[in-house]
Amino acid sequence: MDERTLVCDVLIVGGGPAGLSVASTLPDDVTTVIVHQDREIGLPVRTSGGTWMQDVTRLGIPDTMYKPMRVTEVFSDKEHAAVSLGDTIPVILDTPKLYKWLAQQSDHKDRKLLLSTKFLSTRQREDGLYESRIRGRDATYDCVVSRYIVDGSGWHFAVLEALGLAQKPERLAVGTEYEYPLGQNSADRVLVFFGKKVLAGYGWVFATAQNTIRIGVGVIQPDTENSPRDLLEAVISDKRYLKRLGLKLEGEPVVHSGILPSVAYDARLVFGNVIRVGDSANFATPTIGEGIRVCIELGRMLGVQLGRAVKTRRHGPLRSYERRCRRALKHDYKWGFVVNTRAARYTPAQWDAAVRRMQQVGPDAIVATFRGEFSRVKMAKIILSMVKPFLRARLRRLKAQIKPG
Ligand SMILES: Cc1cc2nc3c(=O)[nH]c(=O)nc-3n(C[C@H](O)[C@H](O)[C@H](O)COP(=O)(O)OP(=O)(O)OC[C@H]3O[C@@H](n4cnc5c(N)ncnc54)[C@H](O)[C@@H]3O)c2cc1C
């Protein structure tokens, strides 16, 4: 082995929230290499960073890394609803700051983070170790030998594809966002819009902690052939539409774009000593494509289980990771995917009806749908809150009928 080869216990491909979270909980003495093809952690921005107060608190994310939103509004072509989310507060993460913080969680460990370095291919040797080709800008190393590989490469599925274990997903959520100075726009309002301008997808607007406002459009391809950038251009050039959304966008925008898988959840996460996590394991919610909190939580769990596997050379801890992910996600994601595929076919009139329904149902139902949670109790609550207005109206009519005289 020459000096251009790195030897480690675990190779993590991808320095996104999933890969970094795995590294953060691996034992300090487990030798780890993270290869990340971008020049900097967290940049360029490829995500919106929307999540929930209850999750950032639970995950111990410092409050300097997110901004709470106080007002939530939903628009379709003909309807508009200011929706109540009860005690559930949406927050917008400062993702470059958050991802750098996640990277720092493993700074003290026996870990090498190689930026501007791309994983190219891998093969399993006769001794069971993986020999992976990498390409970095400074060309210091070109090979990593490891016992385990974690595929945290997002929608690229880089390791799984290199080993022929899975194909890159064919159905993808593709998004583009423009970021403007906040100007006179509200600093704590988040809104989503549906309808003919964003068919097979949706649009969103929110303010950030950096005094900017972001407007974005995401669509599912190939359900539509429209590009999110073209749709977004059409939205921002329609001044009447922007006025209806209550927006005034000024200045030259910074452009962000990103991709995530939009396919049915596949519970297989462990392939011998190759394990997938994050978007390459389809962890984002099928309803609105919210993945960061899931990547952090389950990534941290993988770090703990993988640490046990490295120390004991046993497979049980990895099976436990797979089982616990299945338990956490499979049911919700099955129903979430049903919602996803139906909503992708909604007509503008169906979106109008859906926004009208949002005005009638309670916060629990809206939050459960946004969060992609469909447990039996939550489903019962959703159904109950949907039928409640009809039951009340029925009761009123009955009372009127039996009124004496
Ligand atoms: C437009 C858009 C909006 C979104 N909005 C939200 C939101 O509001 N809230 C939310 O929670 N989630 C959101 N998501 C989803 C969220 O961004 C993802 O679920 C999350 O980023 C997945 O993290 P990850 O670490 O698995 O993958 P990624 O964040 O994709 O990170 C993987 C990293 O691996 C690197 N990589 C890939 N291939 C290689 C290779 N061969 N070698 C080395 N490095 C490689 C990539 O450059 C990338 O940086 C959004 C996604 C998109 C696309």
The ligand as a Gaussian input file, in Angstrom:
#p B3LYP/6-31G(d) Opt

LIG

0 1
 C      -35.191000      21.800000      -3.103000
 C      -35.165000      21.039000      -1.820000
 C      -35.768000      21.576000      -0.697000
 C      -35.744000      20.868000       0.506000
 N      -36.315000      21.427000       1.594000
 C      -36.212000      20.799000       2.786000
 C      -36.724000      21.413000       3.955000
 O      -37.313000      22.494000       3.909000
 N      -36.575000      20.772000       5.144000
 C      -35.930000      19.546000       5.218000
 O      -35.805000      19.000000       6.322000
 N      -35.467000      18.934000       4.109000
 C      -35.580000      19.537000       2.918000
 N      -35.076000      18.933000       1.804000
 C      -34.521000      17.584000       1.923000
 C      -33.144000      17.607000       2.577000
 O      -32.350000      18.586000       1.977000
 C      -32.499000      16.238000       2.427000
 O      -33.371000      15.245000       2.930000
 C      -31.170000      16.178000       3.145000
 O      -30.301000      17.155000       2.679000
 C      -30.534000      14.809000       2.923000
 O      -29.283000      14.781000       3.539000
 P      -28.167000      13.748000       3.064000
 O      -26.995000      13.986000       3.928000
 O      -28.744000      12.393000       2.960000
 O      -27.858000      14.156000       1.556000
 P      -27.318000      15.515000       0.955000
 O      -27.751000      16.675000       1.755000
 O      -27.661000      15.473000      -0.487000
 O      -25.745000      15.405000       1.134000
 C      -25.000000      14.459000       0.408000
 C      -23.685000      15.085000       0.033000
 O      -22.889000      14.092000      -0.577000
 C      -22.126000      14.671000      -1.588000
 N      -21.799000      13.629000      -2.571000
 C      -22.639000      13.058000      -3.459000
 N      -21.980000      12.178000      -4.214000
 C      -20.703000      12.187000      -3.778000
 C      -19.524000      11.491000      -4.180000
 N      -19.528000      10.621000      -5.202000
 N      -18.360000      11.745000      -3.515000
 C      -18.329000      12.650000      -2.486000
 N      -19.409000      13.358000      -2.092000
 C      -20.575000      13.114000      -2.720000
 C      -23.040000      15.726000      -2.196000
 O      -22.306000      16.763000      -2.793000
 C      -23.832000      16.208000      -0.980000
 O      -23.336000      17.400000      -0.442000
 C      -35.103000      19.596000       0.581000
 C      -34.490000      19.060000      -0.556000
 C      -34.520000      19.766000      -1.740000
 C      -33.847000      19.178000      -2.935000

